[in-house]
């Protein structure tokens, strides 16, 4: 693949850390132009976004092999970590990122084990939402939701709405053992047997750094081999001994961008599962949001095409 600037392509890196789906013909998908326009505005406003090749560096290495769902045996085709460098000082100095990272150790990893949220953790949740609400990304998302009648203009009411969507506990496996934030951004295991969720690049990096996660290699079609500047990767990894065959998440994007994107899709639809196709920068994405009552059950992007190949 010819080298290209990290600023080209779709302008975002998507690591596939979710479920594999059959190939889709991007040209045949109905584009939601209104949401495309909105999400491009949010993308431009995301000043906290980390830049590939500057703020972090990845090493895609070898192509991973096939692993059936439920199997925890995968041959390692990557001798080194995926992230060879991340500017942690920058992460720690950006308020939304630093407060986001404080939430990552607040949860029980396995479903079926009830969560107990301490006062300190509630405070951390609220401080994180305060930081997110202070960004231009979430301010713009809030204005849009108010204009559509899906949110109140009062900021405290909107914050309570966000708390319900992302932090209210619900029953996933027989007890109040999960919430939207945990599933999407932290990751869970189904009774300790299978990885569920885990759609965030910062958590991936931190778990890899702590040696709890082992990157196994990229997944791609033969004619679409990735390189370190690519904005899309399919990959395979193990986490605490369990294997994720393949999945999806934004990488480099700020927490406020992801939260705004998923919140908007969640609130403008009432279906249990909603899929929208949007163009963001030079990428065409399918974004999936699944609700769990008044909260998010899961949410993730799936790349359809990049570098304007859908045009």
C-alpha positions in Angstrom: 0.0 0.0 0.0 1.4 3.4 -0.9 2.4 5.5 2.1 0.2 8.5 2.9 0.0 11.2 5.5 -1.7 10.3 8.8 -3.9 13.3 8.1 -5.4 11.8 5.0 -7.9 9.0 4.7 -11.0 9.0 6.8 -9.5 11.2 9.4 -10.1 8.6 12.1 -8.7 5.3 13.0 -11.2 2.5 13.6 -10.0 -0.6 15.3 -12.4 -3.5 14.9 -13.0 -4.8 18.4 -16.7 -5.9 18.1 -18.6 -8.5 16.1 -17.8 -9.6 12.6 -20.5 -9.0 10.0 -20.8 -10.1 6.4 -19.3 -7.7 3.8 -21.6 -4.9 2.8 -21.7 -3.0 -0.4 -21.3 0.6 0.7 -22.7 1.9 -2.5 -26.0 0.2 -1.8 -26.5 1.6 1.7 -28.8 4.6 2.2 -26.8 7.5 3.6 -28.2 9.5 6.4 -27.2 12.9 5.1 -28.5 14.9 8.1 -26.5 12.8 10.5 -23.5 12.9 8.1 -23.5 16.7 8.2 -23.9 16.7 12.0 -21.2 14.2 12.7 -18.8 16.0 10.4 -19.4 19.2 12.4 -18.7 17.2 15.6 -15.5 15.8 13.9 -14.3 19.3 13.2 -15.0 20.4 16.7 -13.1 17.5 18.2 -10.0 19.5 19.1 -9.0 16.9 21.7 -8.7 14.1 19.1 -5.3 12.4 19.1 -3.4 12.3 15.8 -2.0 9.1 14.3 1.8 9.3 13.8 2.0 12.3 16.1 0.2 11.5 19.3 0.3 7.7 18.9 2.0 5.1 16.7 0.8 1.7 15.8 2.5 -1.4 14.4 0.0 -3.7 12.5 2.5 -6.5 11.9 1.2 -9.9 10.7 -2.2 -11.0 9.5 -4.2 -12.9 12.1 -5.8 -16.3 11.4 -9.3 -17.5 11.7 -10.7 -18.1 15.2 -14.2 -19.4 15.7 -16.5 -17.5 18.1 -16.2 -18.9 21.6 -12.7 -20.3 21.0 -9.9 -19.0 23.1 -7.0 -20.3 21.1 -5.4 -18.0 18.5 -2.0 -18.1 16.9 0.0 -14.9 17.6 1.0 -13.1 14.4 2.2 -10.0 16.2 5.4 -10.2 18.3 5.0 -6.6 19.4 2.1 -4.6 20.9 -0.2 -2.7 18.5 0.6 0.6 20.1 4.3 1.3 20.0 3.9 4.8 21.3 1.1 6.9 22.9 1.6 10.4 24.2 0.4 9.7 27.8 1.3 13.2 29.0 -1.1 14.7 26.5 -3.8 12.2 27.5 -3.3 13.2 31.1 -3.5 16.9 30.4 -6.7 16.8 28.4 -9.5 16.9 31.0 -12.0 14.6 29.3 -9.3 11.9 28.7 -7.8 12.1 32.2 -11.3 11.9 33.9 -12.3 9.2 31.4 -9.3 7.0 32.4 -10.2 7.3 36.1 -13.4 5.4 35.4 -11.8 2.4 33.7 -11.1 0.5 37.0 -14.6 1.0 38.5 -16.2 -2.1 37.3 -16.4 -5.9 37.8 -15.1 -7.5 34.6 -17.4 -10.5 34.5 -21.2 -10.2 33.9 -23.3 -12.0 36.5 -21.3 -10.2 39.3 -23.3 -7.3 40.7 -21.7 -3.9 40.5 -21.5 -1.8 43.6 -21.0 1.9 42.9 -19.3 3.9 45.7 -19.9 7.6 46.4 -16.4 8.2 45.1 -17.2 6.5 41.8 -20.5 8.5 41.4 -18.4 11.7 41.9 -15.9 10.5 39.2 -18.8 9.8 36.8 -20.2 13.3 37.4 -16.9 15.0 37.0 -16.3 13.2 33.7 -19.8 14.3 32.5 -19.0 17.9 33.6 -15.9 17.8 31.5 -17.7 16.3 28.5 -20.5 18.9 28.7 -17.9 21.7 28.7 -16.6 20.7 25.2 -17.8 22.2 22.0 -18.5 18.7 20.7 -21.1 17.9 23.3 -22.5 21.5 23.3 -23.2 21.2 19.6 -24.8 17.7 20.1 -26.9 19.1 22.9 -28.2 21.9 20.7 -29.1 19.5 18.0 -31.0 17.2 20.4 -32.9 20.2 21.8 -33.8 21.3 18.3 -35.3 17.9 17.6 -37.2 17.7 20.9 -35.1 14.8 22.3 -33.5 16.7 25.2 -34.2 19.7 27.4 -32.2 22.9 27.1 -31.5 22.9 30.8 -28.0 21.6 31.3 -28.6 19.8 34.6 -31.6 18.0 33.0 -29.4 17.0 30.0 -26.7 15.8 32.3 -29.1 13.6 34.2 -30.3 12.2 30.8 -26.6 11.4 29.9 -26.1 9.7 33.3 -29.1 7.5 32.8 -28.0 6.5 29.3 -24.4 5.8 30.2 -24.1 5.1 33.9 -27.3 3.7 35.3 -26.8 0.0 36.2 -29.0 -2.6 34.6 -29.4 -6.4 34.5 -27.4 -8.1 31.8 -26.8 -11.5 33.3 -29.1 -12.0 36.3 -28.0 -9.0 38.4 -27.3 -5.3 38.2 -24.0 -6.1 36.6 -23.6 -3.7 33.7 -24.1 -0.2 32.2 -23.5 1.4 28.9 -20.2 3.0 29.8 -18.8 -0.3 31.1 -19.8 -2.3 28.1 -18.8 0.1 25.4 -15.7 1.7 26.8 -14.3 -0.7 29.4 -15.3 -4.2 28.2 -16.8 -7.1 29.9 -16.7 -10.9 29.9 -19.7 -13.1 29.7 -19.5 -15.1 32.9 -15.7 -15.1 32.4 -16.0 -17.1 29.1 -16.2 -14.6 26.3 -15.3 -11.0 25.7 -18.2 -8.6 25.3 -18.1 -4.9 24.4 -14.6 -3.4 24.7 -14.9 -0.8 22.0 -12.4 1.9 23.1 -8.8 2.6 22.0 -7.5 4.1 25.3 -8.7 1.1 27.2 -7.0 -1.2 24.6 -3.7 0.7 24.9 -3.8 0.7 28.7 -4.7 -3.0 28.9 -2.0 -3.8 26.4 0.6 -1.8 28.4 -0.4 -3.7 31.6 0.0 -6.9 29.7 -3.6 -7.9 30.2 -4.2 -7.8 26.5 -2.2 -9.4 23.7 -2.6 -8.1 20.1 -2.6 -11.1 17.7 -2.5 -9.3 14.4 -4.7 -7.5 11.8 -7.6 -8.9 9.9 -8.1 -7.8 6.3 -8.9 -8.9 2.7 -5.8 -9.8 0.7 -6.0 -6.7 -1.4 -6.5 -4.4 1.6 -3.4 -4.8 3.7 -3.1 -2.1 6.3 -0.1 -0.1 7.4 0.7 2.1 10.4 -0.9 5.2 8.9 -4.2 3.5 8.0 -7.3 4.8 9.5 -9.1 1.4 9.6 -7.9 -1.8 11.1 -9.5 -5.2 11.6 -7.7 -7.0 14.4 -7.7 -9.9 16.8 -6.6 -9.9 20.4 -6.8 -11.8 23.7 -7.8 -10.2 27.0 -7.2 -12.0 30.3 -6.8 -15.2 28.4 -10.0 -14.8 26.3 -9.9 -14.2 22.5 -11.8 -11.6 20.6 -11.8 -12.9 17.0 -12.5 -9.4 15.5 -14.5 -6.2 16.3 -14.8 -2.4 16.0 -14.1 1.0 17.7 -12.8 4.5 17.0 -9.2 5.1 17.9 -7.8 8.6 18.4 -11.2 10.2 18.8 -12.0 11.9 22.1 -14.4 10.4 24.6 -16.8 13.3 24.0 -16.9 12.6 20.3 -17.8 9.0 20.8 -20.3 9.7 23.5 -22.0 12.5 21.5 -22.2 10.3 18.4 -23.8 7.3 20.1 -26.0 9.4 22.3 -27.6 11.2 19.3 -28.3 7.9 17.5 -29.7 6.4 20.7 -32.1 9.4 21.4 -33.4 10.0 17.9 -34.6 6.4 17.5 -36.8 4.1 19.6 -35.9 0.8 18.1 -34.0 -1.8 20.1 -31.3 -1.8 17.6 -30.5 1.1 15.2 -28.0 1.2 12.4 -27.2 4.3 10.4 -24.9 4.8 7.5 -23.0 8.1 7.5 -20.0 9.7 5.8 -17.5 11.2 8.2 -14.6 13.0 6.6 -13.5 10.6 3.9 -15.0 7.5 5.5 -18.3 5.8 5.1 -19.4 4.2 8.4 -22.2 2.0 9.6 -22.8 3.0 13.3 -24.8 0.5 15.4 -26.5 1.4 18.7 -28.4 -1.1 20.7 -30.6 0.0 23.6 -31.1 -1.7 27.0 -34.3 0.1 28.2 -33.4 3.7 28.9 -29.7 3.0 28.6 -27.2 2.0 25.9 -26.6 -1.8 25.7 -23.8 -1.5 23.1 -22.6 0.9 20.4 -19.8 0.7 17.8 -18.8 1.8 14.3 -18.2 -0.5 11.4 -16.2 0.8 8.4 -17.8 0.4 5.0 -15.1 2.3 2.9 -12.3 4.8 3.3 -10.3 7.3 1.3 -13.6 8.3 -0.5 -13.8 4.9 -2.3 -17.6 5.1 -1.7 -17.8 8.2 -4.0 
